[in-house]
Amino acid sequence: MPVDKKKAVKDISTVFENNDKWIDSKLAEDPEFFETLGSGHYPQYLWIGCSDARVPANEIMGEDAGSVFVVRNVANMVTGTDFNAMSAIQYAVGVLEVPHIIVCGHYDCGGVRASRENLDHAPPLENWLRSIRDVYRLHNKELDSIKDPEERHRRLVELNVIEQCINLFKTGVVQRKRVETYQNPDYAMTQPRIHAVVFDPATGKLKPLDVNFNDYIDELHDIYDLYKVDPESKEAAKRNKKEEELKEKAKGMAEDGVRPHAPTKFRGEAENKGWWARLRGK
């Protein structure tokens, strides 16, 4: 509901009253909630979203306090000169080691709408909006072909999210972590994974965008790559891990009184039987 700002009061006591109610509700659900919350910071997601009050990260994701590390600014931008965002990304990826980064835009975005006005909004806001104008320039053929203004706005919101995700791939901290986790067989996937999503305040729906970032990365890696993947490192790490697993299994069998046959490399193929063959998946 619209609020008459002229009738705003100095007192914000309702904020603290609501906080007390929130504490009571959390303790009713889980008496150890705050003990757990105060024991450490282990978020699973870095959320880069818009400052719009209608887009509360935890709430629309259904996540509780402690699981989402949040960066918010006008129109969910990732720009290299934004030290606030760059510092948060560095901390989230390099220290907290979040496995997922979500860039979330939203329809009816005031920042995106303002970028389409041929007006000087005055710095620093105008400087900020210029980056969204650049997104339009990069995709002007597609956007100009959309006749309906509102549909064009919605598509610009989506394209802006995609471009900010690409900006994440350009950063050194993201590239470094992705190379490290790709080459480490202990990781089930390359991290961090980057996700482009859009929220619709009119429906409450959060939807993933259908985008294959590999297509963009293949096109841009010669320009933006800061780290190179050693093609042998991942396979070597896999071999080392496999050898360690074999040693552990052999050790366990020895403790159980079972003597494994000699390794395959010391035996003929015809004699490739017994525990070592099983260990090696033969």
C-alpha positions as CSV (number, residue, x, y, z in Angstrom):
1,M,0.0,0.0,0.0
2,P,1.3,3.5,-0.8
3,V,2.4,5.4,2.3
4,D,2.0,9.2,2.7
5,K,5.7,10.1,3.5
6,K,4.6,13.5,4.7
7,K,3.0,11.9,7.7
8,A,6.0,9.8,8.7
9,V,6.8,9.9,12.4
10,K,10.2,10.2,14.1
11,D,9.7,7.2,16.3
12,I,10.7,3.8,14.9
13,S,9.7,1.8,18.0
14,T,7.6,-0.6,15.9
15,V,10.9,-1.9,14.4
16,F,12.1,-3.1,17.8
17,E,8.6,-4.4,18.8
18,N,8.5,-6.4,15.6
19,N,12.1,-7.7,16.3
20,D,10.9,-9.0,19.7
21,K,8.0,-10.8,18.0
22,W,10.4,-12.3,15.5
23,I,12.7,-13.5,18.2
24,D,9.7,-15.1,20.0
25,S,8.5,-16.8,16.9
26,K,11.9,-18.2,16.1
27,L,12.4,-19.6,19.6
28,A,9.0,-21.1,19.4
29,E,10.0,-23.0,16.3
30,D,13.4,-23.9,17.4
31,P,14.7,-23.1,21.0
32,E,18.3,-23.5,19.7
33,F,17.9,-21.2,16.7
34,F,20.0,-18.3,17.9
35,E,22.6,-20.5,19.5
36,T,23.1,-22.1,16.0
37,L,22.9,-18.7,14.3
38,G,25.6,-17.3,16.6
39,S,28.0,-20.2,16.2
40,G,29.3,-19.3,12.8
41,H,28.6,-17.9,9.3
42,Y,28.3,-20.6,6.6
43,P,26.1,-19.2,3.8
44,Q,25.4,-21.4,0.7
45,Y,24.5,-18.5,-1.6
46,L,25.8,-15.1,-2.5
47,W,22.8,-13.0,-3.7
48,I,23.4,-10.0,-5.8
49,G,20.1,-8.2,-6.1
50,C,18.3,-4.9,-6.5
51,S,17.8,-2.5,-3.6
52,D,14.1,-2.5,-4.3
53,A,12.2,-3.1,-1.1
54,R,9.9,-5.6,-2.8
55,V,12.8,-8.1,-3.3
56,P,13.9,-9.5,0.0
57,A,16.4,-12.2,-0.7
58,N,15.9,-14.7,2.1
59,E,12.1,-14.4,2.1
60,I,11.5,-15.1,-1.5
61,M,14.0,-17.9,-1.5
62,G,12.4,-19.5,1.5
63,E,15.8,-19.4,3.3
64,D,16.3,-18.6,6.9
65,A,18.9,-16.3,8.4
66,G,22.5,-17.5,7.9
67,S,22.2,-19.1,4.5
68,V,22.4,-16.1,2.1
69,F,25.2,-13.5,1.9
70,V,23.6,-10.5,0.3
71,V,24.8,-7.6,-2.0
72,R,22.2,-5.1,-3.1
73,N,22.3,-2.0,-5.2
74,V,20.3,-0.2,-7.8
75,A,19.4,-2.6,-10.6
76,N,21.6,-5.5,-9.3
77,M,24.7,-4.4,-11.0
78,V,28.2,-6.0,-11.0
79,T,30.7,-3.3,-12.0
80,G,34.4,-3.4,-11.5
81,T,34.5,0.1,-10.0
82,D,32.0,-0.8,-7.3
83,F,34.4,-1.5,-4.4
84,N,31.5,-2.5,-2.1
85,A,30.3,-5.2,-4.5
86,M,33.8,-6.4,-5.4
87,S,34.8,-6.7,-1.8
88,A,31.7,-8.6,-0.9
89,I,32.2,-11.0,-3.9
90,Q,35.9,-11.5,-2.9
91,Y,34.9,-12.3,0.7
92,A,32.0,-14.6,-0.3
93,V,34.0,-16.6,-2.8
94,G,37.5,-16.5,-1.4
95,V,36.7,-16.8,2.4
96,L,33.1,-18.0,2.8
97,E,33.5,-20.3,-0.3
98,V,29.9,-20.1,-1.3
99,P,29.1,-22.7,-3.9
100,H,26.4,-20.6,-5.6
101,I,26.1,-17.0,-6.8
102,I,22.6,-15.7,-7.7
103,V,22.2,-12.5,-9.7
104,C,18.5,-11.5,-9.4
105,G,16.8,-8.8,-11.3
106,H,13.1,-8.0,-11.1
107,Y,10.4,-6.7,-13.4
108,D,9.2,-3.2,-12.9
109,C,12.7,-2.2,-11.9
110,G,13.0,1.6,-11.4
111,G,16.7,1.6,-12.3
112,V,16.1,-0.2,-15.6
113,R,13.2,2.1,-16.4
114,A,15.3,5.2,-15.6
115,S,18.1,4.1,-17.9
116,R,15.6,4.3,-20.8
117,E,14.8,7.9,-20.1
118,N,16.8,10.5,-22.2
119,L,17.4,12.5,-19.1
120,D,20.4,13.5,-17.0
121,H,19.7,12.0,-13.6
122,A,22.8,13.7,-12.2
123,P,25.8,11.8,-10.8
124,P,26.5,9.5,-9.2
125,L,23.1,8.0,-10.3
126,E,23.6,8.9,-13.9
127,N,27.0,7.3,-14.0
128,W,25.5,4.1,-12.5
129,L,22.6,4.0,-15.0
130,R,25.0,4.4,-17.9
131,S,26.0,0.7,-17.4
132,I,22.4,-0.3,-18.0
133,R,22.3,1.8,-21.2
134,D,25.4,-0.1,-22.3
135,V,23.5,-3.3,-21.9
136,Y,20.8,-1.9,-24.2
137,R,23.5,-0.9,-26.7
138,L,24.8,-4.5,-26.7
139,H,21.4,-5.9,-27.4
140,N,19.7,-3.1,-29.3
141,K,18.7,-5.1,-32.3
142,E,16.8,-7.6,-30.2
143,L,15.3,-5.0,-27.9
144,D,14.3,-2.6,-30.7
145,S,12.4,-5.4,-32.4
146,I,10.1,-5.7,-29.4
147,K,7.2,-3.3,-30.1
148,D,5.4,-3.5,-26.7
149,P,7.2,-1.1,-24.3
150,E,6.5,-3.2,-21.2
151,E,7.7,-6.4,-22.9
152,R,10.8,-4.6,-24.0
153,H,11.4,-3.5,-20.4
154,R,11.0,-7.0,-19.1
155,R,13.5,-8.3,-21.7
156,L,16.0,-5.6,-20.8
157,V,15.7,-6.6,-17.1
158,E,16.6,-10.2,-18.2
159,L,19.5,-9.2,-20.4
160,N,20.9,-6.9,-17.7
161,V,20.9,-9.9,-15.3
162,I,22.7,-12.0,-17.9
163,E,25.3,-9.3,-18.5
164,Q,26.0,-8.9,-14.8
165,C,26.5,-12.7,-14.5
166,I,29.1,-12.4,-17.4
167,N,30.8,-9.6,-15.4
168,L,31.1,-12.1,-12.5
169,F,32.9,-14.6,-14.8
170,K,35.4,-11.8,-15.6
171,T,36.5,-11.3,-12.0
172,G,39.8,-12.8,-10.8
173,V,38.4,-14.2,-7.6
174,V,35.7,-16.1,-9.4
175,Q,38.0,-17.4,-12.1
176,R,40.6,-18.5,-9.5
177,K,38.1,-20.4,-7.4
178,R,36.5,-22.1,-10.5
179,V,39.9,-23.3,-11.7
180,E,40.9,-24.6,-8.3
181,T,37.6,-26.5,-7.8
182,Y,37.7,-27.8,-11.4
183,Q,41.1,-29.3,-10.9
184,N,40.3,-30.7,-7.4
185,P,38.5,-34.1,-7.7
186,D,37.2,-33.7,-4.2
187,Y,34.6,-31.2,-5.5
188,A,31.5,-32.6,-7.1
189,M,31.2,-29.5,-9.4
190,T,33.1,-26.4,-10.4
191,Q,32.4,-23.6,-8.0
192,P,31.0,-21.1,-7.7
193,R,28.0,-21.8,-10.0
194,I,26.5,-18.6,-11.3
195,H,22.7,-18.4,-11.7
196,A,20.7,-15.8,-13.6
197,V,17.2,-15.3,-12.1
198,V,14.4,-12.8,-12.3
199,F,11.7,-12.0,-9.7
200,D,8.2,-10.8,-10.6
201,P,6.7,-8.7,-7.7
202,A,3.3,-9.0,-9.3
203,T,3.2,-12.8,-8.8
204,G,5.9,-13.5,-6.3
205,K,7.5,-15.9,-8.8
206,L,11.3,-16.4,-8.9
207,K,12.3,-17.9,-12.2
208,P,15.7,-19.0,-13.7
209,L,16.6,-17.6,-17.0
210,D,17.3,-20.0,-19.9
211,V,20.9,-19.1,-20.6
212,N,24.0,-21.2,-21.4
213,F,27.0,-19.3,-20.1
214,N,29.4,-21.7,-21.8
215,D,28.4,-20.0,-25.1
216,Y,29.5,-16.6,-23.7
217,I,32.6,-18.0,-22.0
218,D,33.8,-19.7,-25.2
219,E,33.5,-16.4,-27.0
220,L,35.1,-14.2,-24.4
221,H,37.8,-16.4,-22.7
222,D,40.6,-15.2,-25.0
223,I,39.9,-11.6,-23.8
224,Y,39.1,-12.1,-20.1
225,D,40.8,-15.2,-18.9
226,L,43.2,-14.5,-16.1
227,Y,44.0,-18.2,-15.1
228,K,44.7,-21.2,-17.2
229,V,43.6,-24.7,-16.5
230,D,46.4,-27.3,-16.5
231,P,44.9,-30.1,-18.6
232,E,46.9,-32.7,-16.7
233,S,46.2,-31.5,-13.2
234,K,42.7,-32.8,-12.9
235,E,43.5,-36.2,-14.4
236,A,46.6,-36.4,-12.2
237,A,44.6,-35.5,-9.1
238,K,42.0,-38.2,-10.1
239,R,44.8,-40.8,-10.4
240,N,46.3,-39.8,-7.1
241,K,43.0,-39.9,-5.4
242,K,42.3,-43.4,-6.9
243,E,45.6,-44.6,-5.7
244,E,45.0,-43.4,-2.2
245,E,41.6,-45.1,-2.2
246,L,43.2,-48.4,-3.3
247,K,45.8,-48.1,-0.6
248,E,43.1,-47.5,2.0
249,K,41.1,-50.5,0.8
250,A,44.1,-52.7,0.8
251,K,45.0,-51.6,4.3
252,G,41.4,-52.4,5.4
253,M,41.6,-55.8,3.9
254,A,45.0,-56.5,5.6
255,E,43.5,-55.5,8.9
256,D,40.7,-58.0,8.2
257,G,43.3,-60.7,7.6
258,V,42.8,-60.8,3.9
259,R,46.0,-60.7,1.8
260,P,45.5,-59.0,-1.6
261,H,47.1,-60.4,-4.7
262,A,49.9,-58.4,-6.3
263,P,49.0,-55.3,-8.3
264,T,48.0,-55.8,-11.9
265,K,51.2,-54.1,-13.2
266,F,53.3,-56.9,-11.6
267,R,51.1,-59.7,-13.0
268,G,50.2,-61.1,-16.4
269,E,46.8,-60.2,-17.8
270,A,45.8,-63.9,-17.6
271,E,46.5,-63.8,-13.8
272,N,44.6,-60.6,-13.3
273,K,42.3,-62.0,-10.6
274,G,41.6,-61.6,-7.0
275,W,41.3,-58.6,-4.7
276,W,43.5,-56.2,-6.6
277,A,41.5,-56.8,-9.7
278,R,38.4,-56.0,-7.8
279,L,39.9,-52.9,-6.3
280,R,40.8,-51.7,-9.7
281,G,37.3,-52.3,-11.0
282,K,38.3,-55.3,-13.2
